[in-house]
Amino acid sequence: MKQMLNVALPKGRLGEKVYDMFEKAGFPCPSIKEDNRRLIFENEELGLRFFWAKPSDVPIYVERGVADIGVAGKDILLEYLPDVYELLDLNLGKCRMAVAAPKDFRDDPRHTLRVATKFSRIAKNYYDAQGRDIDIIHLNGSIEIAPIIGLSDVIVDIVETGTTLKENNLEVFATVVPISARLIANKAGFKFKNETIEKIVRGIAAQVEMRK
């Protein structure tokens, strides 16, 4: 029986775009496009097994070795620092991590800055680099509400179009880091299944170049 290469794809539109890149690069799995609720799909001929995962869980599957490769946003990689190889920027899911606040906000360095965010590590590293004293308020829900109701001075969050910020009278004050989807690999899997993984990387890298 052929050794299988396990690929963790993020559920949702991003994962579908990523799968299309695999398919165009010559690594298809036709059953993945069937209308069903299955989570695992195999192409035995190519020795490929794809499975859908919650985007924030993909690096865990890859780090733990149940997936040899996977696709995760740079935000997740920076926040959780999984012990994986980052192989390729897919140039998909592009957005940015940004500092936003009410339009009339003025930072007063004499006071501790209250920062609401889902991305505590990223926010801490950003402000540590500036030597700014902050109080991180970790939230899991709608971050935009925090400065409106006086819970925080600013927020650090992912910004795509900025529409949600505008609708809540917030604006971007600084970009922390650009974000996009990255192809990642398990370190042991990369060593033992290197030939197949490198072939996939080359095929997908060609897709990335064509999309530019």
C-alpha distance (Angstrom), angle and dihedral (degrees) to the residues before:
residue distance angle dihedral
M1 . . .
K2 3.80 . .
Q3 3.81 117.2 .
M4 3.82 108.7 -108.3
L5 3.78 125.1 -131.9
N6 3.81 109.2 -146.4
V7 3.80 117.7 -143.7
A8 3.83 123.1 -168.7
L9 3.80 112.9 -154.2
P10 3.82 123.7 -169.8
K11 3.80 112.6 -115.1
G12 3.79 117.1 -114.4
R13 3.80 137.2 35.8
L14 3.79 94.1 -34.1
G15 3.81 91.7 54.7
E16 3.79 91.0 49.5
K17 3.81 90.7 52.5
V18 3.80 90.3 47.9
Y19 3.80 91.9 50.2
D20 3.83 89.1 51.5
M21 3.81 87.8 56.7
F22 3.81 90.7 51.8
E23 3.80 90.0 48.9
K24 3.82 94.3 48.8
A25 3.81 89.9 46.2
G26 3.81 89.3 58.9
F27 3.80 100.4 -96.6
P28 3.81 104.5 108.2
C29 3.78 131.1 163.3
P30 3.84 105.1 -171.2
S31 3.82 95.5 -167.7
I32 3.81 90.0 66.7
K33 3.82 89.1 72.7
E34 3.79 94.8 53.6
D35 3.80 116.5 110.0
N36 3.80 101.0 -106.7
R37 3.78 142.0 108.4
R38 3.78 97.1 -115.3
L39 3.79 117.7 132.1
I40 3.82 100.8 -163.0
F41 3.82 125.9 58.9
E42 3.80 129.8 179.4
N43 3.78 137.8 -159.9
E44 3.81 100.2 -167.9
E45 3.78 92.9 -176.2
L46 3.81 92.2 60.1
G47 3.82 94.0 33.2
L48 3.81 92.3 -121.3
R49 3.79 128.8 142.6
F50 3.81 118.2 -174.9
F51 3.78 124.9 -170.2
W52 3.79 134.4 179.7
A53 3.80 119.2 -123.3
K54 3.78 138.2 172.9
P55 3.84 104.5 -88.2
S56 3.81 94.6 -119.5
D57 3.83 90.2 50.7
V58 3.82 96.8 54.3
P59 3.85 95.1 85.7
I60 3.82 89.6 50.4
Y61 3.81 91.8 54.3
V62 3.81 90.3 47.2
E63 3.81 95.7 44.5
R64 3.82 91.0 48.8
G65 3.79 92.0 48.9
V66 3.81 100.6 -119.3
A67 3.81 85.1 114.4
D68 3.81 119.7 41.1
I69 3.79 92.8 -160.2
G70 3.80 135.7 6.5
V71 3.78 145.1 161.4
A72 3.81 123.6 -106.9
G73 3.79 136.7 163.8
K74 3.79 117.6 -102.7
D75 3.83 87.3 -122.1
I76 3.82 91.0 63.7
L77 3.81 92.1 45.8
L78 3.82 92.4 50.8
E79 3.79 93.9 44.9
Y80 3.81 99.7 46.6
L81 3.84 101.1 24.7
P82 3.82 96.0 -147.4
D83 3.82 115.6 -162.8
V84 3.82 96.1 -112.0
Y85 3.79 139.0 116.8
E86 3.80 116.6 -102.5
L87 3.80 104.3 -143.5
L88 3.78 108.3 172.1
D89 3.79 144.6 3.5
L90 3.81 104.2 -128.6
N91 3.80 93.7 -162.7
L92 3.83 88.5 -133.3
G93 3.80 130.4 120.1
K94 3.78 90.0 26.4
C95 3.78 117.0 -173.5
R96 3.79 136.6 119.7
M97 3.75 141.6 -109.4
A98 3.79 105.9 -123.9
V99 3.79 145.5 174.3
A100 3.80 111.3 -120.8
A101 3.79 133.0 178.3
P102 3.82 141.9 158.7
K103 3.81 111.2 -60.5
D104 3.80 93.6 -110.9
F105 3.83 93.8 51.1
R106 3.80 117.2 129.4
D107 3.79 118.7 -176.6
D108 3.80 113.7 -126.7
P109 3.82 108.0 -162.5
R110 3.81 90.7 -160.9
H111 3.80 88.7 73.6
T112 3.79 131.1 59.4
L113 3.80 108.1 -101.6
R114 3.82 114.0 -125.7
V115 3.80 109.7 -140.8
A116 3.82 123.0 -170.4
T117 3.80 115.3 -161.5
K118 3.81 149.0 138.3
F119 3.81 87.1 -139.4
S120 3.79 103.8 66.2
R121 3.82 97.2 161.5
I122 3.81 93.8 48.9
A123 3.81 91.7 47.2
K124 3.82 92.6 47.1
N125 3.81 93.1 49.3
Y126 3.80 91.5 47.6
Y127 3.80 95.0 52.1
D128 3.82 94.0 37.6
A129 3.81 87.6 59.9
Q130 3.82 87.8 56.4
G131 3.79 93.8 44.8
R132 3.82 88.7 -122.2
D133 3.81 118.7 156.3
I134 3.81 108.3 -129.5
D135 3.78 142.2 174.3
I136 3.81 110.3 -145.1
I137 3.79 117.0 -147.3
H138 3.81 107.0 -165.9
L139 3.81 112.3 -148.7
N140 3.79 131.0 174.6
G141 3.80 101.0 -165.7
S142 3.80 134.2 53.5
I143 3.79 103.9 -18.8
E144 3.83 94.1 -171.6
I145 3.80 92.6 74.3
A146 3.83 94.6 61.0
P147 3.84 99.5 81.2
I148 3.81 92.0 37.1
I149 3.80 93.0 60.0
G150 3.81 93.6 38.1
L151 3.80 98.4 -106.7
S152 3.81 92.5 121.9
D153 3.80 141.3 10.1
V154 3.81 95.3 -136.0
I155 3.79 140.6 2.3
V156 3.80 131.2 -136.0
D157 3.78 109.4 -151.1
I158 3.79 146.1 134.1
V159 3.80 113.2 -77.7
E160 3.80 121.5 -164.4
T161 3.81 110.9 160.2
G162 3.81 98.2 -7.1
T163 3.82 91.2 -130.2
T164 3.81 94.8 123.7
L165 3.81 90.2 50.6
K166 3.81 92.6 50.7
E167 3.81 92.1 48.1
N168 3.81 88.4 55.3
N169 3.83 94.5 44.6
L170 3.78 93.0 -109.3
E171 3.78 128.1 130.4
V172 3.80 137.2 -166.9
F173 3.79 114.0 -98.5
A174 3.82 98.9 177.0
T175 3.79 142.0 -0.7
V176 3.80 112.1 -123.4
V177 3.81 98.9 -172.9
P178 3.84 138.1 -25.5
I179 3.82 113.6 -108.9
S180 3.81 131.7 -150.5
A181 3.80 139.0 148.2
R182 3.81 117.0 -79.5
L183 3.79 132.2 -161.2
I184 3.80 107.7 -128.8
A185 3.80 134.2 -174.3
N186 3.77 138.8 -155.2
K187 3.81 107.6 -112.3
A188 3.80 96.1 -130.2
G189 3.81 92.7 40.6
F190 3.80 90.0 51.8
K191 3.79 89.6 54.6
F192 3.81 98.0 46.2
K193 3.81 99.2 35.4
N194 3.79 96.0 33.8
E195 3.80 98.2 131.2
T196 3.82 94.0 55.3
I197 3.80 93.9 41.7
E198 3.80 92.9 48.9
K199 3.81 89.5 50.1
I200 3.82 89.9 53.1
V201 3.81 92.0 46.3
R202 3.81 91.3 52.5
G203 3.81 92.0 47.6
I204 3.79 93.9 48.7
A205 3.83 93.2 41.8
A206 3.81 87.1 58.3
Q207 3.83 88.6 52.4
V208 3.81 90.4 50.7
E209 3.82 91.0 51.9
M210 3.80 91.6 49.5
R211 3.81 91.2 52.9
K212 3.80 94.2 53.0
